[in-house]
Amino acid sequence: MHAGRSAHAMAVAGALCELFTQASDVELALLLRSIETGDAPAAARAAQGILGTIASSALGLEHAPAALASPLSSRELKVLCMIAGGSTNRQIADATHRSINTIEAQVKSMYRKLGVRSRTQAVREAMQRGLLMWRDHDAQVAVAHAETAAAC
């Protein structure tokens, strides 16, 4: 029986190794952050996303899910952070020295990439994916991008 447990443990270790080598830094950060905060639904979604990517590559599918294939750009993250802080499109345009049309296009692009239809949904979805997080010390929003989090 000890040999059977050992073989099972080796299989689990191999599966975990595959999981961690196939997942991106952002996916792993989201998964670990969700586990750390005790957010089981977000952790389950993150794990499903990672496993879906692995399954897609194992099956030879060319396209990963849209949310994983097209993450938000740094400018879109900055706009989303400002939205989370309550700024209007006009205020964002003024603060970033860009046209209102550029901001509106970025907002629409974010909605599409996140699969949402409103500003509130976009912020919530980004937080669930680990792209935005609340800082406890002064209730500011931070952007979690790859390995670093920057204040908005």
OpenMM code with the backbone's topology and positions (N, CA, C; nanometers):
from openmm import Vec3, app, unit

residues = "MET HIS ALA GLY ARG SER ALA HIS ALA MET ALA VAL ALA GLY ALA LEU CYS GLU LEU PHE THR GLN ALA SER ASP VAL GLU LEU ALA LEU LEU LEU ARG SER ILE GLU THR GLY ASP ALA PRO ALA ALA ALA ARG ALA ALA GLN GLY ILE LEU GLY THR ILE ALA SER SER ALA LEU GLY LEU GLU HIS ALA PRO ALA ALA LEU ALA SER PRO LEU SER SER ARG GLU LEU LYS VAL LEU CYS MET ILE ALA GLY GLY SER THR ASN ARG GLN ILE ALA ASP ALA THR HIS ARG SER ILE ASN THR ILE GLU ALA GLN VAL LYS SER MET TYR ARG LYS LEU GLY VAL ARG SER ARG THR GLN ALA VAL ARG GLU ALA MET GLN ARG GLY LEU LEU MET TRP ARG ASP HIS ASP ALA GLN VAL ALA VAL ALA HIS ALA GLU THR ALA ALA ALA CYS".split()
positions = [
    Vec3(0.0798, -0.1185, 0.0000),
    Vec3(0.0000, 0.0000, 0.0000),
    Vec3(0.0848, 0.1259, 0.0000),
    Vec3(0.1974, 0.1224, 0.0630),
    Vec3(0.2876, 0.2375, 0.0678),
    Vec3(0.3336, 0.2752, -0.0725),
    Vec3(0.3570, 0.1762, -0.1565),
    Vec3(0.3995, 0.2027, -0.2945),
    Vec3(0.2880, 0.2712, -0.3734),
    Vec3(0.1638, 0.2339, -0.3460),
    Vec3(0.0506, 0.2959, -0.4131),
    Vec3(0.0362, 0.4420, -0.3759),
    Vec3(0.0557, 0.4724, -0.2483),
    Vec3(0.0502, 0.6121, -0.2031),
    Vec3(0.1639, 0.6923, -0.2638),
    Vec3(0.2807, 0.6296, -0.2723),
    Vec3(0.3962, 0.6974, -0.3297),
    Vec3(0.3729, 0.7302, -0.4768),
    Vec3(0.3157, 0.6358, -0.5500),
    Vec3(0.2868, 0.6597, -0.6915),
    Vec3(0.1831, 0.7706, -0.7072),
    Vec3(0.0833, 0.7686, -0.6192),
    Vec3(-0.0192, 0.8735, -0.6236),
    Vec3(0.0430, 1.0099, -0.5930),
    Vec3(0.1269, 1.0157, -0.4913),
    Vec3(0.1927, 1.1415, -0.4549),
    Vec3(0.2797, 1.1918, -0.5690),
    Vec3(0.3468, 1.1012, -0.6370),
    Vec3(0.4306, 1.1405, -0.7511),
    Vec3(0.3445, 1.1936, -0.8648),
    Vec3(0.2297, 1.1333, -0.8868),
    Vec3(0.1396, 1.1800, -0.9928),
    Vec3(0.0862, 1.3190, -0.9601),
    Vec3(0.0490, 1.3406, -0.8338),
    Vec3(-0.0006, 1.4719, -0.7919),
    Vec3(0.1096, 1.5759, -0.8069),
    Vec3(0.2303, 1.5412, -0.7648),
    Vec3(0.3435, 1.6341, -0.7765),
    Vec3(0.3697, 1.6679, -0.9231),
    Vec3(0.3603, 1.5699, -1.0110),
    Vec3(0.3800, 1.5946, -1.1539),
    Vec3(0.2728, 1.6861, -1.2106),
    Vec3(0.1480, 1.6653, -1.1671),
    Vec3(0.0384, 1.7508, -1.2133),
    Vec3(0.0571, 1.8941, -1.1639),
    Vec3(0.0971, 1.9106, -1.0388),
    Vec3(0.1214, 2.0447, -0.9856),
    Vec3(0.2366, 2.1120, -1.0578),
    Vec3(0.3399, 2.0368, -1.0865),
    Vec3(0.4540, 2.0927, -1.1605),
    Vec3(0.4085, 2.1424, -1.2973),
    Vec3(0.3274, 2.0633, -1.3646),
    Vec3(0.2734, 2.1024, -1.4954),
    Vec3(0.1888, 2.2287, -1.4827),
    Vec3(0.1063, 2.2334, -1.3797),
    Vec3(0.0210, 2.3491, -1.3558),
    Vec3(0.1046, 2.4756, -1.3405),
    Vec3(0.2072, 2.4710, -1.2561),
    Vec3(0.2863, 2.5908, -1.2286),
    Vec3(0.3788, 2.6286, -1.3436),
    Vec3(0.4185, 2.5346, -1.4270),
    Vec3(0.5044, 2.5711, -1.5399),
    Vec3(0.4233, 2.6242, -1.6574),
    Vec3(0.2975, 2.5852, -1.6686),
    Vec3(0.2135, 2.6295, -1.7798),
    Vec3(0.1446, 2.7630, -1.7526),
    Vec3(0.1217, 2.7957, -1.6262),
    Vec3(0.0476, 2.9164, -1.5921),
    Vec3(0.1373, 3.0401, -1.6023),
    Vec3(0.0770, 3.1524, -1.6382),
    Vec3(0.1507, 3.2788, -1.6444),
    Vec3(0.1677, 3.3354, -1.5039),
    Vec3(0.2568, 3.4323, -1.4907),
    Vec3(0.2796, 3.4976, -1.3617),
    Vec3(0.1515, 3.5639, -1.3104),
    Vec3(0.0769, 3.6268, -1.3998),
    Vec3(-0.0464, 3.6951, -1.3595),
    Vec3(-0.1497, 3.5933, -1.3107),
    Vec3(-0.1625, 3.4819, -1.3818),
    Vec3(-0.2580, 3.3787, -1.3416),
    Vec3(-0.2227, 3.3228, -1.2040),
    Vec3(-0.0940, 3.2941, -1.1837),
    Vec3(-0.0512, 3.2414, -1.0540),
    Vec3(-0.0700, 3.3440, -0.9429),
    Vec3(-0.0397, 3.4698, -0.9725),
    Vec3(-0.0575, 3.5749, -0.8720),
    Vec3(-0.2040, 3.5860, -0.8324),
    Vec3(-0.2936, 3.5803, -0.9301),
    Vec3(-0.4365, 3.5856, -0.9020),
    Vec3(-0.4788, 3.4669, -0.8168),
    Vec3(-0.4337, 3.3478, -0.8530),
    Vec3(-0.4688, 3.2279, -0.7782),
    Vec3(-0.4191, 3.2368, -0.6341),
    Vec3(-0.2932, 3.2712, -0.6169),
    Vec3(-0.2359, 3.2787, -0.4824),
    Vec3(-0.3001, 3.3899, -0.3995),
    Vec3(-0.3293, 3.5040, -0.4620),
    Vec3(-0.3944, 3.6143, -0.3905),
    Vec3(-0.5334, 3.5727, -0.3445),
    Vec3(-0.6056, 3.5011, -0.4299),
    Vec3(-0.7395, 3.4550, -0.3947),
    Vec3(-0.7339, 3.3551, -0.2789),
    Vec3(-0.6364, 3.2672, -0.2824),
    Vec3(-0.6202, 3.1704, -0.1731),
    Vec3(-0.5838, 3.2431, -0.0443),
    Vec3(-0.4908, 3.3387, -0.0550),
    Vec3(-0.4446, 3.4135, 0.0615),
    Vec3(-0.5588, 3.4888, 0.1303),
    Vec3(-0.6471, 3.5465, 0.0505),
    Vec3(-0.7569, 3.6249, 0.1071),
    Vec3(-0.8781, 3.5387, 0.1436),
    Vec3(-0.8704, 3.4090, 0.1144),
    Vec3(-0.9808, 3.3200, 0.1474),
    Vec3(-1.0976, 3.3308, 0.0527),
    Vec3(-1.0760, 3.3856, -0.0657),
    Vec3(-1.1825, 3.4017, -0.1645),
    Vec3(-1.1905, 3.2755, -0.2502),
    Vec3(-1.2618, 3.1756, -0.2000),
    Vec3(-1.2702, 3.0466, -0.2685),
    Vec3(-1.3292, 3.0564, -0.4096),
    Vec3(-1.4375, 3.1349, -0.4320),
    Vec3(-1.4897, 3.1437, -0.5692),
    Vec3(-1.3880, 3.2019, -0.6677),
    Vec3(-1.3153, 3.3055, -0.6258),
    Vec3(-1.2144, 3.3642, -0.7144),
    Vec3(-1.1005, 3.2662, -0.7376),
    Vec3(-1.0617, 3.1920, -0.6335),
    Vec3(-0.9555, 3.0921, -0.6480),
    Vec3(-0.9989, 2.9822, -0.7453),
    Vec3(-1.1239, 2.9413, -0.7350),
    Vec3(-1.1752, 2.8381, -0.8256),
    Vec3(-1.1764, 2.8889, -0.9699),
    Vec3(-1.2193, 3.0152, -0.9897),
    Vec3(-1.2192, 3.0711, -1.1259),
    Vec3(-1.0768, 3.0799, -1.1806),
    Vec3(-0.9831, 3.1222, -1.0963),
    Vec3(-0.8437, 3.1341, -1.1405),
    Vec3(-0.7886, 2.9972, -1.1778),
    Vec3(-0.8157, 2.8974, -1.0941),
    Vec3(-0.7679, 2.7620, -1.1234),
    Vec3(-0.8316, 2.7081, -1.2512),
    Vec3(-0.9612, 2.7348, -1.2697),
    Vec3(-1.0285, 2.6908, -1.3924),
    Vec3(-0.9674, 2.7574, -1.5149),
    Vec3(-0.9329, 2.8858, -1.5023),
    Vec3(-0.8683, 2.9552, -1.6137),
    Vec3(-0.7344, 2.8937, -1.6488),
    Vec3(-0.6557, 2.8638, -1.5476),
    Vec3(-0.5248, 2.8012, -1.5707),
    Vec3(-0.5427, 2.6636, -1.6332),
    Vec3(-0.6337, 2.5847, -1.5768),
    Vec3(-0.6563, 2.4503, -1.6301),
    Vec3(-0.7139, 2.4560, -1.7717),
    Vec3(-0.7984, 2.5559, -1.7985),
    Vec3(-0.8515, 2.5719, -1.9341),
    Vec3(-0.7415, 2.6020, -2.0343),
    Vec3(-0.6459, 2.6843, -1.9933),
    Vec3(-0.5330, 2.7156, -2.0807),
    Vec3(-0.4494, 2.5912, -2.1069),
    Vec3(-0.4250, 2.5140, -2.0019),
    Vec3(-0.3472, 2.3906, -2.0156),
    Vec3(-0.4212, 2.2925, -2.1056),
    Vec3(-0.5517, 2.2785, -2.0844),
    Vec3(-0.6306, 2.1875, -2.1670),
    Vec3(-0.6316, 2.2314, -2.3126),
    Vec3(-0.6419, 2.3633, -2.3348),
    Vec3(-0.6408, 2.4144, -2.4721),
    Vec3(-0.5093, 2.3822, -2.5416),
    Vec3(-0.3990, 2.4015, -2.4700),
    Vec3(-0.2693, 2.3728, -2.5319),
    Vec3(-0.2501, 2.2230, -2.5499),
    Vec3(-0.3021, 2.1421, -2.4578),
    Vec3(-0.2896, 1.9966, -2.4704),
    Vec3(-0.3713, 1.9441, -2.5878),
    Vec3(-0.4839, 2.0084, -2.6133),
    Vec3(-0.5691, 1.9668, -2.7245),
    Vec3(-0.5268, 2.0290, -2.8565),
    Vec3(-0.4269, 2.1165, -2.8514),
    Vec3(-0.3781, 2.1794, -2.9728),
    Vec3(-0.4644, 2.2939, -3.0207),
    Vec3(-0.5469, 2.3485, -2.9337),
    Vec3(-0.6302, 2.4623, -2.9723),
    Vec3(-0.5448, 2.5862, -2.9791),
    Vec3(-0.5659, 2.6676, -3.0793),
    Vec3(-0.4827, 2.7852, -3.1011),
    Vec3(-0.5151, 2.8988, -3.0078),
    Vec3(-0.6398, 2.9144, -2.9705),
    Vec3(-0.6798, 3.0337, -2.8964),
    Vec3(-0.7150, 2.9992, -2.7529),
    Vec3(-0.6533, 3.0657, -2.6608),
    Vec3(-0.6901, 3.0557, -2.5201),
    Vec3(-0.8140, 3.1406, -2.4989),
    Vec3(-0.8793, 3.1302, -2.3837),
    Vec3(-0.9936, 3.2175, -2.3574),
    Vec3(-0.9557, 3.3633, -2.3747),
    Vec3(-1.0492, 3.4454, -2.4204),
    Vec3(-1.0207, 3.5852, -2.4529),
    Vec3(-0.9626, 3.6637, -2.3363),
    Vec3(-1.0105, 3.6365, -2.2163),
    Vec3(-0.9608, 3.7123, -2.1009),
    Vec3(-0.8136, 3.6862, -2.0760),
    Vec3(-0.7670, 3.5640, -2.1065),
    Vec3(-0.6266, 3.5321, -2.0842),
    Vec3(-0.5420, 3.5716, -2.2036),
    Vec3(-0.6013, 3.5673, -2.3236),
    Vec3(-0.5258, 3.5954, -2.4445),
    Vec3(-0.5023, 3.7454, -2.4630),
    Vec3(-0.5892, 3.8284, -2.4098),
    Vec3(-0.5757, 3.9720, -2.4310),
    Vec3(-0.5895, 4.0487, -2.2993),
    Vec3(-0.4843, 4.0477, -2.2163),
    Vec3(-0.4933, 4.1219, -2.0907),
    Vec3(-0.4991, 4.2720, -2.1173),
    Vec3(-0.5382, 4.3463, -2.0184),
    Vec3(-0.5477, 4.4910, -2.0331),
    Vec3(-0.4085, 4.5520, -2.0476),
    Vec3(-0.4006, 4.6534, -2.1323),
    Vec3(-0.2745, 4.7255, -2.1483),
    Vec3(-0.2492, 4.8114, -2.0244),
    Vec3(-0.1288, 4.8631, -2.0117),
    Vec3(-0.0979, 4.9472, -1.8960),
    Vec3(-0.1830, 5.0740, -1.8961),
    Vec3(-0.2106, 5.1296, -2.0140),
    Vec3(-0.2969, 5.2493, -2.0201),
    Vec3(-0.4401, 5.2161, -1.9820),
    Vec3(-0.4879, 5.0987, -2.0267),
    Vec3(-0.6231, 5.0572, -1.9897),
    Vec3(-0.6314, 5.0349, -1.8383),
    Vec3(-0.5276, 4.9774, -1.7791),
    Vec3(-0.5258, 4.9579, -1.6346),
    Vec3(-0.5296, 5.0918, -1.5609),
    Vec3(-0.4561, 5.1898, -1.6117),
    Vec3(-0.4556, 5.3234, -1.5502),
    Vec3(-0.5951, 5.3858, -1.5583),
    Vec3(-0.6587, 5.3730, -1.6735),
    Vec3(-0.7947, 5.4254, -1.6898),
    Vec3(-0.8899, 5.3524, -1.5959),
    Vec3(-0.8773, 5.2217, -1.5886),
    Vec3(-0.9636, 5.1439, -1.5004),
    Vec3(-0.9434, 5.1836, -1.3542),
    Vec3(-0.8213, 5.2093, -1.3176),
    Vec3(-0.7909, 5.2535, -1.1812),
    Vec3(-0.8589, 5.3874, -1.1524),
    Vec3(-0.8552, 5.4759, -1.2481),
    Vec3(-0.9197, 5.6059, -1.2303),
    Vec3(-1.0714, 5.5912, -1.2255),
    Vec3(-1.1252, 5.4991, -1.3027),
    Vec3(-1.2689, 5.4695, -1.2969),
    Vec3(-1.3037, 5.4184, -1.1568),
    Vec3(-1.2207, 5.3283, -1.1050),
    Vec3(-1.2447, 5.2744, -0.9708),
    Vec3(-1.2412, 5.3841, -0.8655),
    Vec3(-1.1636, 5.4877, -0.8915),
    Vec3(-1.1572, 5.6015, -0.8002),
    Vec3(-1.2704, 5.7001, -0.8177),
    Vec3(-1.3612, 5.6745, -0.9122),
    Vec3(-1.4789, 5.7588, -0.9304),
    Vec3(-1.4678, 5.8651, -1.0385),
    Vec3(-1.3599, 5.8645, -1.1155),
    Vec3(-1.3424, 5.9664, -1.2198),
    Vec3(-1.4339, 5.9412, -1.3388),
    Vec3(-1.4806, 6.0494, -1.4007),
    Vec3(-1.5583, 6.0402, -1.5242),
    Vec3(-1.4610, 6.0286, -1.6417),
    Vec3(-1.5131, 5.9933, -1.7576),
    Vec3(-1.4281, 5.9865, -1.8769),
    Vec3(-1.3616, 6.1213, -1.9050),
    Vec3(-1.4363, 6.2299, -1.8883),
    Vec3(-1.3817, 6.3641, -1.9117),
    Vec3(-1.2690, 6.3925, -1.8130),
    Vec3(-1.2865, 6.3607, -1.6868),
    Vec3(-1.1816, 6.3818, -1.5867),
    Vec3(-1.0572, 6.2988, -1.6179),
    Vec3(-1.0788, 6.1760, -1.6646),
    Vec3(-0.9653, 6.0895, -1.7006),
    Vec3(-0.8918, 6.1485, -1.8201),
    Vec3(-0.9663, 6.1942, -1.9197),
    Vec3(-0.9050, 6.2551, -2.0384),
    Vec3(-0.8216, 6.3765, -1.9995),
    Vec3(-0.8754, 6.4612, -1.9149),
    Vec3(-0.8031, 6.5810, -1.8711),
    Vec3(-0.6776, 6.5446, -1.7920),
    Vec3(-0.6901, 6.4487, -1.7014),
    Vec3(-0.5774, 6.4116, -1.6154),
    Vec3(-0.4652, 6.3419, -1.6922),
    Vec3(-0.5004, 6.2689, -1.7983),
    Vec3(-0.4000, 6.1939, -1.8748),
    Vec3(-0.3571, 6.2652, -2.0029),
    Vec3(-0.4159, 6.3823, -2.0282),
    Vec3(-0.3835, 6.4612, -2.1478),
    Vec3(-0.4104, 6.3839, -2.2766),
    Vec3(-0.5258, 6.3141, -2.2765),
    Vec3(-0.5693, 6.2421, -2.3957),
    Vec3(-0.7105, 6.2869, -2.4297),
    Vec3(-0.7523, 6.2581, -2.5504),
    Vec3(-0.8859, 6.3017, -2.5918),
    Vec3(-0.9922, 6.2145, -2.5269),
    Vec3(-1.1105, 6.2705, -2.5165),
    Vec3(-1.2237, 6.1970, -2.4613),
    Vec3(-1.2546, 6.0747, -2.5476),
    Vec3(-1.2348, 6.0868, -2.6792),
    Vec3(-1.2599, 5.9737, -2.7699),
    Vec3(-1.1637, 5.8593, -2.7422),
    Vec3(-1.0382, 5.8899, -2.7120),
    Vec3(-0.9403, 5.7865, -2.6793),
    Vec3(-0.9818, 5.7133, -2.5527),
    Vec3(-1.0228, 5.7882, -2.4532),
    Vec3(-1.0650, 5.7281, -2.3260),
    Vec3(-1.1879, 5.6407, -2.3471),
    Vec3(-1.2853, 5.6911, -2.4216),
    Vec3(-1.4061, 5.6129, -2.4480),
    Vec3(-1.3733, 5.4833, -2.5229),
    Vec3(-1.2798, 5.4897, -2.6176),
    Vec3(-1.2381, 5.3697, -2.6907),
    Vec3(-1.1701, 5.2708, -2.5965),
    Vec3(-1.0869, 5.3213, -2.5046),
    Vec3(-1.0196, 5.2328, -2.4097),
    Vec3(-1.1206, 5.1682, -2.3140),
    Vec3(-1.2204, 5.2441, -2.2727),
    Vec3(-1.3231, 5.1895, -2.1846),
    Vec3(-1.3986, 5.0775, -2.2563),
    Vec3(-1.4369, 5.0993, -2.3806),
    Vec3(-1.5062, 4.9950, -2.4580),
    Vec3(-1.4186, 4.8718, -2.4762),
    Vec3(-1.2902, 4.8939, -2.5010),
    Vec3(-1.1960, 4.7832, -2.5159),
    Vec3(-1.1858, 4.7027, -2.3854),
    Vec3(-1.1801, 4.7740, -2.2730),
    Vec3(-1.1753, 4.7068, -2.1424),
    Vec3(-1.3009, 4.6239, -2.1196),
    Vec3(-1.4168, 4.6806, -2.1513),
    Vec3(-1.5417, 4.6082, -2.1344),
    Vec3(-1.5377, 4.4774, -2.2129),
    Vec3(-1.4922, 4.4868, -2.3376),
    Vec3(-1.4855, 4.3690, -2.4236),
    Vec3(-1.3900, 4.2646, -2.3656),
    Vec3(-1.2720, 4.3078, -2.3250),
    Vec3(-1.1712, 4.2157, -2.2726),
    Vec3(-1.2139, 4.1511, -2.1412),
    Vec3(-1.2879, 4.2266, -2.0598),
    Vec3(-1.3317, 4.1744, -1.9306),
    Vec3(-1.4672, 4.1046, -1.9384),
    Vec3(-1.5365, 4.1220, -2.0515),
    Vec3(-1.6672, 4.0597, -2.0685),
    Vec3(-1.7747, 4.1225, -1.9809),
    Vec3(-1.7732, 4.2557, -1.9724),
    Vec3(-1.8684, 4.3277, -1.8876),
    Vec3(-1.9384, 4.4362, -1.9681),
    Vec3(-2.0366, 4.5021, -1.9031),
    Vec3(-2.1134, 4.6054, -1.9725),
    Vec3(-2.1219, 4.7372, -1.8975),
    Vec3(-2.0572, 4.7462, -1.7829),
    Vec3(-2.0647, 4.8713, -1.7076),
    Vec3(-1.9336, 4.8977, -1.6347),
    Vec3(-1.9194, 5.0204, -1.5870),
    Vec3(-1.7993, 5.0599, -1.5125),
    Vec3(-1.7867, 4.9797, -1.3835),
    Vec3(-1.8996, 4.9647, -1.3148),
    Vec3(-1.8994, 4.8901, -1.1890),
    Vec3(-1.8601, 4.7452, -1.2124),
    Vec3(-1.9163, 4.6848, -1.3157),
    Vec3(-1.8821, 4.5463, -1.3479),
    Vec3(-1.7349, 4.5338, -1.3856),
    Vec3(-1.6826, 4.6324, -1.4573),
    Vec3(-1.5416, 4.6287, -1.4984),
    Vec3(-1.4493, 4.6308, -1.3771),
    Vec3(-1.4787, 4.7182, -1.2828),
    Vec3(-1.3967, 4.7270, -1.1612),
    Vec3(-1.4066, 4.5977, -1.0823),
    Vec3(-1.5275, 4.5475, -1.0671),
    Vec3(-1.5467, 4.4238, -0.9903),
    Vec3(-1.4738, 4.3070, -1.0562),
    Vec3(-1.4873, 4.2928, -1.1866),
    Vec3(-1.4229, 4.1827, -1.2590),
    Vec3(-1.2708, 4.1945, -1.2507),
    Vec3(-1.2197, 4.3159, -1.2652),
    Vec3(-1.0743, 4.3358, -1.2557),
    Vec3(-1.0239, 4.3010, -1.1163),
    Vec3(-1.1018, 4.3331, -1.0146),
    Vec3(-1.0617, 4.2985, -0.8783),
    Vec3(-1.0645, 4.1470, -0.8584),
    Vec3(-1.1656, 4.0819, -0.9136),
    Vec3(-1.1739, 3.9365, -0.9002),
    Vec3(-1.0588, 3.8668, -0.9741),
    Vec3(-1.0135, 3.9260, -1.0829),
    Vec3(-0.9020, 3.8676, -1.1588),
    Vec3(-0.7662, 3.9069, -1.1025),
    Vec3(-0.7661, 3.9930, -1.0026),
    Vec3(-0.6405, 4.0344, -0.9416),
    Vec3(-0.5708, 4.1471, -1.0143),
    Vec3(-0.6412, 4.2154, -1.1040),
    Vec3(-0.5819, 4.3271, -1.1769),
    Vec3(-0.5863, 4.4552, -1.0947),
    Vec3(-0.6862, 4.4662, -1.0090),
    Vec3(-0.6996, 4.5789, -0.9165),
    Vec3(-0.7180, 4.5215, -0.7771),
    Vec3(-0.6669, 4.5909, -0.6784),
    Vec3(-0.6926, 4.5498, -0.5411),
    Vec3(-0.6996, 4.6720, -0.4516),
    Vec3(-0.7761, 4.6600, -0.3446),
    Vec3(-0.7868, 4.7692, -0.2480),
    Vec3(-0.6693, 4.7619, -0.1538),
    Vec3(-0.6093, 4.8762, -0.1279),
    Vec3(-0.5041, 4.8844, -0.0273),
    Vec3(-0.5712, 4.9131, 0.1050),
    Vec3(-0.5368, 4.8372, 0.2046),
    Vec3(-0.6022, 4.8494, 0.3338),
    Vec3(-0.5690, 4.9799, 0.4060),
    Vec3(-0.4445, 5.0278, 0.3948),
    Vec3(-0.4016, 5.1385, 0.4782),
    Vec3(-0.4755, 5.2688, 0.4532),
    Vec3(-0.5121, 5.3001, 0.3316),
    Vec3(-0.5865, 5.4245, 0.3089),
    Vec3(-0.6952, 5.4087, 0.2035),
    Vec3(-0.7411, 5.2864, 0.1839),
    Vec3(-0.8529, 5.2561, 0.0939),
    Vec3(-0.8316, 5.3076, -0.0475),
    Vec3(-0.7072, 5.3076, -0.0941),
    Vec3(-0.6812, 5.3427, -0.2335),
    Vec3(-0.6822, 5.2164, -0.3182),
    Vec3(-0.7002, 5.2364, -0.4468),
    Vec3(-0.6969, 5.1252, -0.5396),
    Vec3(-0.5547, 5.1122, -0.5918),
    Vec3(-0.5099, 4.9896, -0.6087),
    Vec3(-0.3778, 4.9647, -0.6645),
    Vec3(-0.3928, 4.8768, -0.7875),
    Vec3(-0.3024, 4.8921, -0.8815),
    Vec3(-0.3007, 4.8094, -0.9999),
    Vec3(-0.2009, 4.6981, -0.9763),
    Vec3(-0.2469, 4.5755, -0.9898),
    Vec3(-0.1576, 4.4607, -0.9782),
    Vec3(-0.1234, 4.4184, -1.1198),
    Vec3(-0.0045, 4.4455, -1.1635),
    Vec3(0.0355, 4.4161, -1.3008),
    Vec3(0.1620, 4.3310, -1.2959),
    Vec3(0.1499, 4.2083, -1.3436),
    Vec3(0.2578, 4.1106, -1.3383),
    Vec3(0.3013, 4.0921, -1.1935),
    Vec3(0.4253, 4.1307, -1.1595),
    Vec3(0.4740, 4.1037, -1.0260),
    Vec3(0.4617, 4.2240, -0.9336),
    Vec3(0.4235, 4.3412, -0.9834),
    Vec3(0.4236, 4.4600, -0.8977),
    Vec3(0.2844, 4.5196, -0.8879),
    Vec3(0.2630, 4.5938, -0.7824),
    Vec3(0.1392, 4.6681, -0.7661),
    Vec3(0.1755, 4.8149, -0.7534),
    Vec3(0.1175, 4.8982, -0.8359),
    Vec3(0.1480, 5.0403, -0.8322),
    Vec3(0.0249, 5.1186, -0.7913),
    Vec3(0.0450, 5.2230, -0.7168),
    Vec3(-0.0674, 5.3067, -0.6745),
    Vec3(-0.1235, 5.3801, -0.7944),
    Vec3(-0.2540, 5.3983, -0.7947),
    Vec3(-0.3185, 5.4689, -0.9055),
    Vec3(-0.3033, 5.6178, -0.8902),
] * unit.nanometer
topology = app.Topology()
chain = topology.addChain("A")
for resn in residues:
    res = topology.addResidue(resn, chain)
    for name in ("N", "CA", "C"):
        topology.addAtom(name, app.Element.getBySymbol(name[0]), res)
